Amino acid sequence: MGVPEPDLDDVPNRVSVRTDPDAGYAKRYKVLHEAQHALGATSKTKAILAACRHVDADRRGKRRALEYLSERLTPSELAEVCSRLSTADLPVGVRFDTDDENDGVEVRIGEE
């Protein structure tokens, strides 16, 4: 299942993320600050954009790695790798297809 492309004819003129460091937003501000430093970004806006690019690359990389490992590991070993790669925001899993016509593994990245 692919991600739908955004309608580029309907792009807003401005997108903002509220990061006021008051009690309700302090955790969000801290996460953005940490991302800014981890990604070497010069601003929080650039950190958000870099994090979005990272998620895309991370999904593709995990998918390639799991497809590679699916031919080399047992199902339980592959499930353990998925468990270790999963995060609350980006779950990783595999489904084993045992149909006679189509034996294989379906890799699921960021899907429930």
The 8 nearest C-alpha neighbors of each residue, nearest first, counted from 0:
[[1, 2, 110, 107, 3, 108, 109, 106],
 [2, 0, 3, 4, 110, 108, 109, 107],
 [1, 3, 4, 0, 5, 109, 55, 110],
 [4, 2, 1, 5, 6, 0, 7, 55],
 [3, 5, 2, 6, 7, 1, 8, 9],
 [6, 4, 7, 3, 9, 10, 8, 2],
 [5, 7, 8, 9, 4, 10, 3, 11],
 [8, 6, 9, 10, 5, 4, 11, 12],
 [9, 7, 6, 10, 5, 11, 12, 4],
 [8, 10, 7, 6, 11, 5, 12, 13],
 [11, 9, 7, 8, 12, 6, 5, 13],
 [12, 10, 13, 9, 14, 8, 7, 15],
 [13, 11, 10, 14, 9, 15, 8, 7],
 [12, 14, 11, 15, 10, 16, 9, 44],
 [13, 15, 11, 12, 16, 10, 17, 44],
 [16, 14, 17, 13, 44, 18, 12, 11],
 [17, 15, 18, 14, 44, 19, 47, 43],
 [16, 18, 19, 15, 24, 28, 27, 20],
 [17, 19, 28, 24, 20, 16, 27, 25],
 [18, 20, 21, 24, 17, 28, 25, 23],
 [19, 21, 25, 24, 28, 18, 22, 23],
 [22, 20, 24, 25, 23, 19, 18, 28],
 [21, 23, 25, 24, 20, 26, 19, 27],
 [24, 22, 21, 25, 26, 20, 27, 19],
 [25, 23, 27, 20, 21, 26, 22, 19],
 [24, 26, 20, 28, 22, 27, 21, 23],
 [25, 27, 29, 28, 24, 30, 23, 20],
 [28, 26, 30, 24, 29, 25, 31, 18],
 [27, 29, 25, 18, 31, 26, 30, 20],
 [30, 28, 32, 26, 27, 31, 33, 25],
 [31, 29, 33, 27, 32, 28, 34, 26],
 [32, 30, 34, 28, 33, 29, 35, 43],
 [31, 33, 29, 35, 30, 34, 28, 36],
 [32, 34, 30, 36, 35, 31, 37, 29],
 [35, 33, 37, 31, 36, 32, 38, 46],
 [34, 36, 46, 40, 32, 33, 38, 37],
 [35, 37, 39, 33, 34, 38, 40, 32],
 [36, 38, 34, 39, 35, 33, 40, 46],
 [39, 37, 40, 36, 35, 34, 46, 49],
 [38, 40, 36, 37, 35, 41, 46, 34],
 [41, 39, 35, 46, 38, 42, 45, 36],
 [40, 42, 45, 39, 35, 43, 46, 36],
 [43, 41, 45, 44, 40, 46, 35, 32],
 [42, 44, 46, 45, 35, 31, 47, 32],
 [45, 43, 47, 46, 42, 48, 40, 41],
 [44, 46, 48, 42, 43, 47, 40, 49],
 [47, 45, 35, 43, 49, 40, 44, 48],
 [48, 46, 50, 44, 45, 49, 43, 51],
 [47, 49, 45, 51, 50, 46, 52, 44],
 [50, 48, 46, 52, 51, 47, 45, 53],
 [49, 51, 53, 47, 48, 52, 46, 54],
 [50, 52, 48, 54, 53, 49, 47, 55],
 [53, 51, 49, 55, 50, 54, 48, 56],
 [52, 54, 50, 56, 51, 55, 57, 49],
 [55, 53, 57, 51, 52, 56, 58, 50],
 [54, 56, 52, 58, 53, 57, 59, 51],
 [57, 55, 53, 59, 54, 58, 60, 52],
 [56, 58, 54, 60, 55, 59, 53, 61],
 [59, 57, 61, 55, 60, 56, 54, 62],
 [58, 60, 62, 56, 57, 61, 63, 55],
 [61, 59, 57, 63, 62, 58, 56, 64],
 [60, 62, 64, 58, 63, 59, 57, 65],
 [61, 63, 59, 65, 60, 64, 66, 58],
 [64, 62, 66, 60, 61, 65, 67, 59],
 [65, 63, 61, 67, 62, 66, 68, 60],
 [66, 64, 68, 62, 67, 63, 69, 61],
 [65, 67, 69, 63, 64, 68, 62, 106],
 [66, 68, 64, 65, 69, 70, 63, 71],
 [67, 69, 65, 71, 70, 66, 72, 64],
 [70, 68, 66, 71, 67, 72, 65, 77],
 [71, 69, 68, 67, 72, 66, 73, 65],
 [70, 72, 68, 69, 73, 67, 77, 66],
 [73, 71, 69, 76, 68, 77, 70, 74],
 [72, 74, 76, 75, 77, 71, 69, 70],
 [75, 73, 77, 76, 78, 72, 69, 95],
 [74, 76, 78, 77, 73, 79, 72, 80],
 [77, 75, 79, 73, 78, 74, 72, 80],
 [76, 78, 80, 74, 79, 75, 72, 73],
 [77, 79, 75, 81, 76, 80, 74, 82],
 [80, 78, 82, 76, 77, 81, 75, 83],
 [79, 81, 77, 83, 82, 78, 84, 76],
 [82, 80, 78, 84, 91, 79, 92, 83],
 [81, 83, 79, 85, 80, 84, 78, 91],
 [82, 84, 80, 81, 85, 79, 86, 91],
 [85, 83, 81, 82, 80, 91, 86, 90],
 [86, 84, 90, 91, 82, 83, 81, 89],
 [85, 87, 89, 88, 90, 84, 91, 83],
 [86, 88, 89, 90, 85, 109, 91, 84],
 [89, 87, 86, 90, 109, 85, 91, 110],
 [90, 88, 109, 86, 87, 85, 91, 108],
 [91, 89, 85, 109, 86, 108, 87, 88],
 [92, 90, 108, 85, 81, 107, 109, 84],
 [93, 91, 107, 81, 106, 108, 90, 94],
 [94, 92, 106, 105, 107, 104, 95, 78],
 [93, 95, 105, 104, 96, 106, 92, 107],
 [94, 96, 104, 103, 97, 105, 93, 102],
 [97, 95, 103, 102, 98, 104, 94, 101],
 [96, 98, 102, 95, 99, 103, 101, 100],
 [99, 97, 101, 100, 102, 96, 103, 95],
 [98, 100, 101, 102, 97, 96, 103, 95],
 [101, 99, 98, 102, 97, 96, 103, 104],
 [100, 102, 98, 99, 103, 96, 97, 104],
 [103, 101, 97, 96, 98, 99, 100, 104],
 [104, 102, 96, 95, 101, 105, 97, 69],
 [103, 105, 95, 94, 96, 106, 93, 69],
 [106, 104, 94, 93, 95, 107, 103, 96],
 [105, 107, 93, 92, 104, 62, 108, 94],
 [108, 106, 92, 93, 91, 110, 105, 109],
 [107, 109, 91, 110, 90, 58, 92, 106],
 [110, 108, 89, 90, 91, 107, 111, 88],
 [111, 109, 108, 107, 90, 91, 89, 92],
 [110, 109, 90, 107, 108, 92, 91, 89]]
